[in-house]
Amino acid sequence: MSNSNDRNHQKDEELQTKNNGESNEISSEKSINKWKQNYLERCRDASIVRKIVFGLIVIITVLIIIGAKSAYDFISSGLSPVDPESDEIVEVEIPLGSSTSRIATILEEEGIINNELMYRLFIKVNNYANFQAGEYKLSPSMTLAEISELLQTGTVAKPSLYTVTIPEGRTIEEIATLLENNANIDAEEFIDLMLDEEYIRGLIDLYPNLLSEEILQDEIRYPLEGYLFAATYPIYEEVPEIDDLVKMMLDKSNEVIAQYYSEILELEQFTVHDIITFASLVEREARNEEERKLIAGVFYNRLEEGMRLETDPTVLYAHGQHKDRVLFKDLEIESPYNTYYVYGLPIGPISNFGVSSLESVFYPTETNYKFFVAAPDGEIYFSETFEQHRKLANEHLDRDVQ
């Protein structure tokens, strides 16, 4: 009986071992199948990722190629003759005093070059300079080098019929009167053009480094106020085009501002419009370089302290009239030009400016002064405290400053 039980027990153990083995094999097989399934899924995911990455690389490469080709075509076109096969001869007049940017604009308008920007870069890179005023016979088939060489040989076609001098510190309305009296320009037509928004927008496109949308703010009186440079301009036409004169003055402003781009970039808190506005305030307050730098220093001190600038010329501009004396009641006018009313700079320039005033904005005198009084006798009295300023203002301006 015992032997029989032992044999049965042994059979049971063998059967259990067999079943366990079969169960392990099945479990192992399932694990392998699951691993294979996961592996295949990872492979499919990786394949999809590779396809997406490859597609993106292809798209980016195509865009780079298209961009590079477009840039190449733009540069190549700008440096090439307009029409190498053309036999056309175009008479082009370069006025006396024209800047390189103005010459480039004239050449593009006359169909002699493809792109004024590329031509300006070309003459800068190749050191072409000393272009001469005169009348030229040019052709669309000429290369940029041929055009540039010829422009250095011209002679003035005729003497100027008028010469008009625009002094520093003049407003648009004063410039209109000067042009009417000295250049056979109708002052009313000039003012109308200065208020023509479509015309102004065209100038913003022509002078992107000088003019901006800031000059078209609603409360700006004249968009080009401050931007028509103070200089002497020769005029060769009996009845000159107002547009030509405006561009001549803007060309000069553009050239002057371009010399100070590094200084402009350093004044991160100011735009070009702000800087021209600042320079116009200095221009209207001071008589000489020393005073301009000191006044600029005072303005900077007041701006840093969060004080209003409180400069009388802005009050006069806000009122739109000249007065020998600014009265206390005049200071109360609510205008974005009135620096007794607004904080910071006024909304725009109050006159044109000279180079000295512009440089004072970039290189002011460091001072502790926060106040000054421009007396009727022409003297300017500076002070560090309001008490000192109040005494000087009451003494020299006949104001009851409290």
Residue, then its C-alpha position, 0 to 999 in steps of 0.5 A: m500500500s505504501n509503495s502504491n501511494d509513493r508511485n501515485h505521489q511521484k506521478d502527481e509531482e511529474l504531472q505538476t512539473k510538466n504542467n508548470g513547464e507548459s505554463n512557463e512556456i506559454s507565459s514566456e511565449k506571451s512575453i516574447n509576443k508582447w515584446k515583439q508587438n511593442y518593438l514593432e510599434r516603436c519601429r512604426d513610431a520611429s518611422i513616422v518621426r523620421k518621415i516628419v523630420f525629413g519632411l521638415i528638413v525638406i521644407i526648410t531647405v526649400l524655403i532657404i533655397i527660395g529665399a537665397k534665390s530671391a535675395y540673389d535675384f534682388i541684388s543681381s537685378g539691382l546691380s545690373p543695367v535696366d536694359p542691356e539692349s536699349d538704345e534709348i538716351v535719357e536726358v537727366e538733370i542733377p541739381l546742385g547740392s543733390s545728395t547721393s540718395r537724391i541722385a539715386t532717386i532721380l536715376e530710378e525715377e528716370g529709368i536709368i537704374n533698377n533700384e536706388l537702394m542697391y545703387r547707393l550701396f554700390i557707390k558706397v562700397n566702390n567709394y564713388a564720390n564728388f558727383q557733379a551737378g549738371e545735365y547728363k545723357l544716360s541710357p538704361s543700358m549703362t552699367l552702374a560703374e559707367i553711370s557713376e563715372l559719368l556723374q563725376t564729370g558734369t558741369v552746372a547747366k545754368p546758374s540758379l534763378y533763386t537762392v533761399t536761405i532757411p535759418e535755424g529755428r524756423t517753423i513750417e509757416e515761417i518757411a512758407t513765407l520765406l519760399e513765397n518771398n524768395a523762390n516764387i512759391d505760393a505759401e498757401e499751396f506749400i501749407d496745403l501740401m504740408l497737410d496732405e496725408e497721402y503726400i506725407r505717407g509717400l515721403i515716409d516711404l522715401y525716407p524710412n530712416l528719417l520719417s516715421e508714423e509718429i509724424l502722423q499723430d492726430e494732434i501733430r500740427y504739421p507732420l514735417e515740422g522740424y524736418l526741413f533742414a536749415a540751409t541755403y538752397p539754390i533754385y533753377e526753375e522759374v516756377p519751382e516744384i514744391d515737391d522738389l524743394v521739400k525733398m531737397m530739404l529732407d535730403k539734407s536732414n537725412e544726410v545730417i541725421a545719418q552721421y549720428y546713427s551710433e549716437i541715436l542707437e545709444l539713446e535707447q529711450f528716444t526715437v529719431h522723432d524724439i531727438i529732432t523734437f528735443a533739438s528743436l527745443v534747444e534751438r529755440e531756447a539758446r543762442n550759442e553752443e555753450e548755452r545749448k549744451l547747458i540747456a540740454g543738460v538741464f532738460y535731461n536732469r528734469l526728465e530724469e527727475g520726472m519734472r515737466l520741462e516747462t520751456d516757454p517756446t512750446v507755449l508760444y507754439a501751442h498758441g500758434q503766435h509769437k509774443d514778446r512775453v509769455l504771461f502766466k495765463d498763457l502757460e495754462i493752455e491744454s496742448p500736447y506741445n505745451t511742456y507746462y502741461v505735459y510731462g516729457l517731450p512735446i508731441g513733436p518739434i516746434s521748429n527746425f534745428g541746426v547741427s549744434s542743437l542736435e549735437s547738444v542732445f548727444y553731448p550735453t553739459e553735465t550739470n546740477y542745474k534743473f532750472f533756467v530763465a531766458a530773460p528778455d535781454g537775451e541772458i540765460y540765468f541757471s539755477e539748481t533749486f526752485e527757490q533760486h529759480r523763483k527769484l530769478a523768474n520774478e525778477h526777469l520775467d515779471r511773473d508772480v511765481q509761487 
